[in-house]
Amino acid sequence: MPRPLPLADDRAHLRADCARCAGLCCVAPAFAASADFAIDKPAGTPCVHLADDFRCGVHARLR
């Protein structure tokens, strides 16, 4: 069996591009209510603040 090739650690160029997204980070993960997130959100459920254009309806800029 061939040995897997090592992957270069070139993640520095990766950047979020919400304008070309389908809201994956606002749908896939679960969130528990906390100081950073006001409600409980089950995994696979869209955030209540996810807009029709897949942008956040609360934050102009996500961190």
Backbone bond lengths (Angstrom), bond angles and torsions (degrees), N, CA, C in turn:
res aa  C-N    CA-C-N  psi(-1)  N-CA   C-N-CA  omega(-1)  CA-C   N-CA-C  phi
1 M - - - 1.453 - - 1.528 108.42 -
2 P 1.328 117.71 130.65 1.467 119.97 -179.37 1.528 111.20 -66.69
3 R 1.296 113.95 146.82 1.466 120.77 178.56 1.528 109.01 -77.64
4 P 1.356 118.35 135.29 1.468 119.53 179.26 1.521 111.37 -64.60
5 L 1.301 115.77 143.51 1.458 120.76 178.17 1.519 109.77 -76.74
6 P 1.325 117.55 139.40 1.467 118.93 177.14 1.530 110.10 -68.16
7 L 1.300 116.02 141.98 1.460 120.88 178.52 1.518 109.71 -89.82
8 A 1.292 115.92 136.10 1.465 120.38 176.54 1.527 108.39 -69.86
9 D 1.310 116.20 140.24 1.464 120.34 178.86 1.520 108.21 -86.16
10 D 1.333 116.29 79.82 1.460 121.32 -177.12 1.525 111.01 -114.58
11 R 1.325 116.23 36.88 1.460 120.76 -178.41 1.522 113.06 -73.90
12 A 1.313 118.15 -9.76 1.467 121.09 -176.78 1.526 111.79 -59.54
13 H 1.329 117.69 -29.07 1.466 120.24 -178.23 1.533 112.98 -83.99
14 L 1.322 118.20 -8.09 1.462 120.72 -179.22 1.524 110.28 -76.08
15 R 1.311 116.52 131.06 1.460 122.57 -179.56 1.529 109.10 -139.69
16 A 1.308 115.94 145.38 1.465 120.00 174.92 1.522 108.84 -66.79
17 D 1.306 116.39 141.49 1.460 121.70 178.03 1.526 107.58 -133.42
18 C 1.324 115.62 80.17 1.465 121.05 -174.99 1.525 112.74 -60.61
19 A 1.325 117.92 -25.79 1.461 121.09 -179.92 1.527 111.66 -68.40
20 R 1.336 117.31 -21.15 1.462 121.22 -178.51 1.527 111.01 -116.80
21 C 1.314 116.33 29.29 1.461 122.00 -173.40 1.525 110.86 -109.28
22 A 1.311 115.59 166.16 1.465 121.29 174.29 1.522 110.32 -115.72
23 G 1.311 117.12 24.23 1.457 121.33 176.87 1.514 114.38 73.09
24 L 1.322 118.57 21.54 1.456 122.05 -176.26 1.527 112.44 -54.90
25 C 1.337 117.68 -44.05 1.469 119.72 -178.18 1.521 111.64 -72.73
26 C 1.320 118.17 -11.01 1.470 122.30 177.73 1.522 111.74 -101.44
27 V 1.327 117.14 -0.90 1.459 121.46 -179.13 1.528 111.22 -120.32
28 A 1.321 118.39 -50.58 1.461 122.52 -170.41 1.529 114.78 -63.12
29 P 1.327 120.04 -52.01 1.470 118.50 -174.13 1.529 112.87 -79.87
30 A 1.324 114.03 156.79 1.466 120.72 171.21 1.521 108.07 -89.13
31 F 1.313 116.49 148.62 1.462 122.03 175.44 1.517 108.22 -129.53
32 A 1.326 116.23 140.18 1.460 121.72 174.45 1.519 108.08 -102.79
33 A 1.305 116.17 142.93 1.464 120.39 178.19 1.525 109.37 -55.77
34 S 1.330 115.28 132.49 1.466 121.37 -178.11 1.522 108.25 -159.87
35 A 1.314 115.88 -173.18 1.468 120.35 176.48 1.524 110.80 -65.41
36 D 1.348 117.69 -24.84 1.463 122.04 -178.43 1.526 113.53 -93.95
37 F 1.329 117.40 -19.82 1.464 120.92 -176.95 1.523 107.62 -142.71
38 A 1.308 117.55 119.84 1.467 122.09 -167.85 1.528 115.35 -74.17
39 I 1.334 118.01 -19.15 1.468 119.95 -174.20 1.520 110.78 -131.44
40 D 1.329 116.29 162.17 1.460 121.31 169.24 1.521 107.30 -81.44
41 K 1.347 116.60 133.79 1.464 121.23 178.69 1.519 108.06 -133.30
42 P 1.332 117.86 116.21 1.458 119.86 177.83 1.535 111.82 -67.66
43 A 1.323 116.46 152.31 1.465 121.49 175.60 1.523 109.52 -59.53
44 G 1.324 116.06 140.83 1.457 121.38 178.31 1.518 114.28 83.60
45 T 1.312 117.06 -0.01 1.463 122.21 179.04 1.519 108.93 -107.47
46 P 1.322 119.18 128.13 1.471 119.71 178.79 1.527 111.35 -61.90
47 C 1.305 116.09 142.45 1.458 121.38 173.73 1.529 108.18 -61.19
48 V 1.317 116.76 143.77 1.466 120.23 -179.49 1.527 111.60 -65.09
49 H 1.324 117.72 -16.13 1.466 122.09 -179.16 1.530 112.85 -98.42
50 L 1.337 118.04 4.46 1.463 121.30 178.36 1.524 108.60 -73.52
51 A 1.321 116.78 118.89 1.468 122.01 -177.36 1.531 111.00 -79.88
52 D 1.318 116.40 167.04 1.468 121.96 179.97 1.520 113.01 -59.87
53 D 1.341 117.43 -26.59 1.466 120.90 178.78 1.524 111.47 -91.73
54 F 1.333 117.52 14.37 1.460 125.70 178.66 1.523 113.40 67.66
55 R 1.307 117.39 18.12 1.465 120.81 174.44 1.522 108.38 -99.10
56 C 1.311 114.91 164.17 1.457 120.64 179.15 1.525 109.49 -75.25
57 G 1.311 116.92 131.11 1.450 121.46 178.98 1.516 113.53 -83.82
58 V 1.336 117.34 -3.20 1.457 121.45 -178.19 1.527 111.49 -109.61
59 H 1.319 116.09 -47.47 1.463 121.15 -174.08 1.526 111.29 -104.62
60 A 1.306 116.72 128.57 1.466 120.80 175.81 1.524 110.07 -70.58
61 R 1.326 115.87 -31.00 1.467 120.63 -179.43 1.520 108.35 -137.41
62 L 1.308 117.31 120.55 1.458 120.87 179.25 1.513 110.10 -82.85
63 R 1.318 116.31 150.60 1.464 120.02 178.65 1.493 111.31 -107.34
